[in-house]
């Protein structure tokens, strides 16, 4: 047994940069994150289109959860993948089960071609759980306990609660719930930011502390849940010019958001 867990690690922190970061996030607030999610994020548009075409809220939400847990090792930008998903299932709603539908979809996908066998296995593990859920169950997860959804997904898939695809699934579930139930529910403070390459790289500008714990503290100090902070950082860390144009069009604090780029 090591003594690591009994020793308080002292991380290097650029205090001036962190103070500026917190100041900008406080100024932006939760409403800015919501604007980015609903009016700037191309993935939200893709989900809205699928919802309209399916006209089946329960199936729609289940597909969004399923798609989230296979959204890794993509062969294109995430926005393109989610639009391909939306268009495919708009034209080909599952009739024999979600895993079987993906067994037909992924091999011909233009944007998610890697590790297909492993992704189908994940969906096969997930499907019995999804089958048991009613629209009322999904409504309760959305309005009352997104943390429980995270925990249940982690158990079903044998993953850690803070695994990137698990917390990302909750984020996309939040989008789907907003679209289906017509009401905005903020993400819980307890659900951590996705620990991916872009967040890791950006975090190093401020500290050598592990990204998840760093952003958890920032979130609590600025009163913006980590998944919403992820939304604010997304247009800053991406290289999509369409996204930046949409940000300038729809967000009256766009320049303040883009100021995060130069910290």
C-alpha positions, -999 to 999 in steps of 0.1 A, spaced: 0 0 0 13 34 -9 10 66 11 -3 86 -19 -38 89 -7 -26 102 27 -4 129 12 -19 162 -1 -3 168 -35 7 204 -41 0 213 -77 14 242 -97 -12 268 -105 -10 300 -125 -31 320 -100 -35 351 -123 -48 330 -152 -71 310 -129 -86 342 -115 -92 356 -150 -108 323 -160 -132 323 -131 -140 360 -137 -149 353 -173 -170 322 -164 -189 341 -137 -197 368 -163 -209 343 -188 -230 323 -164 -253 293 -170 -274 311 -196 -244 316 -219 -238 278 -217 -274 271 -225 -273 295 -255 -242 277 -269 -258 243 -264 -291 251 -280 -282 277 -307 -245 271 -315 -238 234 -310 -244 216 -344 -251 184 -324 -282 199 -308 -295 207 -343 -289 171 -354 -309 158 -324 -337 183 -330 -339 171 -366 -340 134 -356 -367 141 -330 -389 157 -356 -384 129 -381 -389 100 -356 -419 115 -338 -413 90 -310 -398 105 -278 -389 73 -261 -371 58 -291 -354 91 -298 -339 94 -263 -328 57 -263 -310 62 -296 -292 93 -283 -280 74 -252 -269 45 -274 -251 67 -299 -233 85 -271 -217 53 -258 -202 45 -292 -190 81 -298 -153 75 -296 -124 68 -320 -143 87 -347 -131 91 -382 -144 127 -385 -155 156 -363 -181 149 -338 -206 173 -354 -204 153 -387 -209 120 -368 -240 132 -350 -255 145 -382 -248 112 -400 -265 94 -370 -295 118 -372 -299 113 -410 -294 76 -409 -320 69 -382 -344 94 -396 -345 72 -427 -340 38 -409 -357 37 -375 -348 5 -357 -373 -23 -360 -354 -53 -345 -335 -36 -317 -309 -9 -314 -278 -31 -313 -289 -49 -345 -296 -15 -362 -261 -4 -354 -246 -36 -367 -260 -25 -400 -252 12 -396 -216 13 -383 -200 -8 -410 -212 17 -436 -207 48 -415 -184 75 -430 -176 90 -397 -174 61 -371 -156 32 -388 -131 22 -361 -135 -6 -335 -169 -16 -348 -171 -50 -331 -163 -35 -297 -189 -8 -302 -216 -34 -311 -207 -54 -279 -212 -23 -258 -246 -18 -274 -255 -54 -267 -247 -49 -230 -267 -16 -230 -298 -28 -249 -315 -48 -221 -313 -18 -198 -327 5 -225 -355 -19 -233 -368 -18 -197 -371 20 -197 -404 37 -204 -408 73 -214 -418 80 -178 -386 65 -165 -366 87 -189 -386 117 -177 -378 109 -141 -341 106 -149 -342 140 -167 -362 160 -141 -351 143 -109 -319 124 -111 -294 126 -140 -268 113 -115 -287 81 -112 -287 77 -150 -249 81 -149 -245 55 -122 -268 31 -139 -251 34 -172 -217 28 -155 -230 -3 -138 -245 -17 -170 -214 -11 -191 -189 -20 -164 -173 15 -166 -162 41 -142 -187 68 -133 -164 94 -147 -155 76 -179 -157 99 -209 -184 81 -228 -206 78 -196 -205 115 -187 -209 124 -224 -240 101 -226 -255 121 -197 -247 154 -215 -264 142 -248 -293 127 -227 -297 162 -213 -300 176 -248 -325 149 -258 -345 155 -226 -347 192 -233 -359 186 -268 -384 159 -259 -399 174 -227 -396 210 -237 -379 222 -205 -344 232 -195 -329 213 -166 -293 222 -156 -268 193 -154 -260 183 -118 -228 197 -103 -218 162 -93 -213 150 -129 -178 156 -140 -164 172 -172 -154 147 -200 -117 139 -196 -106 142 -232 -75 154 -250 -88 190 -257 -97 195 -220 -64 180 -209 -44 203 -231 -64 234 -221 -61 226 -184 -23 226 -186 -25 264 -193 -36 268 -157 -23 239 -136 -7 205 -136 -36 192 -115 -57 164 -131 -84 181 -153 -114 165 -137 -107 177 -102 -95 211 -114 -127 218 -133 -149 204 -105 -134 231 -82 -138 258 -108 -174 247 -114 -183 250 -78 -167 284 -74 -184 299 -104 -217 281 -99 -217 265 -134 -219 227 -135 -189 210 -152 -209 197 -182 -221 233 -189 -185 246 -186 -176 219 -212 -201 236 -235 -186 270 -230 -151 257 -238 -162 237 -268 -163 266 -294 -131 279 -278 -111 247 -282 -125 236 -316 -114 248 -350 -148 249 -367 -153 283 -383 -191 277 -387 -193 272 -349 -175 305 -343 -198 323 -367 -229 308 -350 -215 319 -316 -211 355 -328 -246 354 -343 -265 340 -313 -245 349 -282 -242 385 -271 -212 376 -250 -193 359 -279 -162 380 -275 -160 372 -238 -163 335 -247 -135 338 -273 -114 356 -247 -109 322 -231 -89 312 -262 -60 335 -252 -57 327 -215 
